Structure formats: C-alpha cells, structure tokens
C-alpha cells in the first residue's frame, strides 16, 4: 500500500493530477484501498478518478464506462445497493449503446478476460459467431 501511494504521489508531482498515468495510478491505489477494506477512502478516490476521466475523455469513452463500473462495485461493497444498481444499469446501457454487438463480449471479457485461449471466451465468440482474430488481433 505504501508503495502504491508513493507511486501515485510521485506521478502526481511529476506529471500533474490530470495526466492519464497519474489517474491510472490513483485508480490502482483506490483498488488497493478497497482490497484492504478501506471502502470509504476507495470510493472517494474512485469518484475522483471517474470525474477526471469524464472530463478528459468524455462520457462515452470505454475508460469512463469502466470507471463507472468500478465505482458501482465499490458502492455495492459499501452496502449502497440502490446507488450501485443505478450506476451498473447506466454502465450496461452505455456499453450496449456505444459498443453495440460487442457489448456482450465486453461483459463476458470483464468476467473471464479477453483471452483467446480461454474456453469461455472462445465459447462466447462461437455463440455470437465472432472470430476473435478479426477484431482483437486485426481490428
């Protein structure tokens, strides 16, 4: 934890608070806090991460949507179930609207990883008649 906090502070000092690498290290620190059960601090940090990526990348960017999903999970862990459910619903709607047919694979890859050697990943591609090489490797 001390190392993650040090890395975040160093990135912030060197690159500034709005640099993508600083925001990424802030997100990593928030995840570490969450893993240690420091849910309030993690949620506050994830809210700040989300606010920054919304401002920098926009509402429709996949990183913004992932940030919303991460915050929704943390809210759920805090027992703020209604707030978490609303955020997760918004995430699903945005993913479906923006990503279209690959939306389902996006959900699947969140759980199993977009690993072409993963049998679940290959099954999902088969069910939706996708060829992973076409849009992961070439696309």
C-alpha positions in Angstrom: 0.0 0.0 0.0 2.8 2.4 0.9 4.4 1.8 -2.5 1.2 2.4 -4.4 0.6 5.7 -2.5 4.2 6.7 -3.2 3.9 5.9 -6.9 0.6 7.9 -7.1 2.2 10.9 -5.3 5.3 10.8 -7.5 3.2 10.6 -10.7 1.1 13.5 -9.5 4.1 15.6 -8.7 6.0 14.8 -11.9 3.1 14.6 -14.5 0.3 16.6 -12.8 -3.1 15.5 -11.5 -4.7 15.3 -14.9 -2.1 13.1 -16.7 -3.5 9.7 -17.7 -0.7 7.8 -15.9 -1.4 9.7 -12.7 -5.1 8.9 -13.0 -4.3 5.2 -13.6 -2.0 5.1 -10.5 -4.8 6.8 -8.5 -7.2 4.1 -9.7 -4.7 1.4 -8.7 -4.3 2.9 -5.2 -8.1 3.0 -4.9 -8.3 -0.7 -5.7 -5.6 -1.5 -3.1 -7.6 0.5 -0.5 -10.7 -1.4 -1.4 -8.9 -4.7 -1.1 -7.8 -3.6 2.4 -11.4 -2.9 3.4 -11.0 0.9 3.3 -14.2 1.3 1.3 -14.9 4.9 2.1 -11.5 6.2 1.0 -11.6 3.9 -2.0 -15.0 5.2 -3.1 -13.9 8.8 -2.7 -10.8 8.1 -4.8 -12.8 6.2 -7.4 -15.3 9.1 -7.6 -12.3 11.5 -8.3 -10.9 9.1 -10.9 -14.3 9.0 -12.6 -14.7 12.7 -12.5 -11.3 13.3 -14.1 -11.8 10.7 -16.9 -15.2 12.0 -17.7 -13.8 15.5 -18.0 -10.7 14.4 -20.1 -12.1 11.6 -22.2 -15.8 12.2 -22.2 -18.9 10.3 -21.1 -18.8 7.8 -24.0 -15.2 6.6 -23.7 -14.7 3.0 -22.6 -12.4 4.0 -19.7 -15.1 6.3 -18.4 -17.6 3.5 -18.5 -15.1 1.1 -16.8 -14.6 3.8 -14.1 -18.3 3.9 -13.6 -18.4 0.2 -13.3 -15.5 0.2 -10.8 -17.2 2.8 -8.6 -20.5 0.9 -8.8 -18.8 -2.2 -7.5 -17.3 -0.2 -4.6 -20.7 1.4 -3.8 -22.2 -2.1 -3.7 -19.4 -3.3 -1.4 -20.3 -0.4 0.9 -23.9 -1.6 1.1 -25.1 1.3 -1.0 -27.1 -1.1 -3.2 -29.6 1.2 -4.8 -26.8 3.7 -5.8 -24.7 0.8 -7.1 -27.6 -0.7 -9.0 -28.3 2.6 -10.7 -24.7 3.1 -11.7 -24.4 -0.5 -13.0 -27.6 -0.1 -15.0 -26.2 3.1 -16.6 -23.0 1.2 -17.4 -24.9 -1.5 -19.1 -26.9 0.9 -21.2 -23.9 2.9 -22.2 -22.0 -0.2 -23.1 -24.9 -1.5 -25.2 -25.4 1.8 -26.9 -21.8 2.6 -27.6 -20.4 -0.9 -28.2 -23.3 -2.5 -30.0 -22.9 -6.2 -30.7 -19.6 -6.5 -29.0 -21.3 -5.4 -25.8 -22.0 -9.0 -24.8 -18.4 -10.0 -25.3 -17.3 -6.9 -23.3 -19.4 -8.2 -20.3 -18.0 -11.7 -20.8 -14.4 -10.4 -21.0 -14.9 -8.4 -17.8 -15.5 -11.7 -16.0 -13.3 -14.1 -17.9 -10.7 -11.9 -19.6 -10.4 -11.4 -23.3 -8.1 -14.3 -23.6 -8.3 -16.3 -26.9 -7.0 -19.4 -25.1 -9.8 -19.2 -22.5 -12.5 -21.7 -23.4 -15.3 -19.4 -22.1 -14.0 -16.6 -24.3 -14.0 -19.0 -27.3 -17.5 -20.3 -26.5 -18.8 -16.7 -26.4 -17.2 -15.9 -29.7 -18.7 -19.1 -31.1 -22.2 -18.3 -29.8 -22.1 -14.9 -31.3 -20.4 -16.1 -34.5 -17.4 -13.8 -33.9 -13.8 -14.6 -34.8 -11.6 -13.2 -32.2 -8.7 -12.7 -34.6 -10.7 -10.4 -36.8 -11.4 -7.8 -34.1 -8.8 -8.4 -31.4 -5.7 -9.0 -33.5 -6.6 -7.3 -36.7 -9.2 -4.8 -35.6 
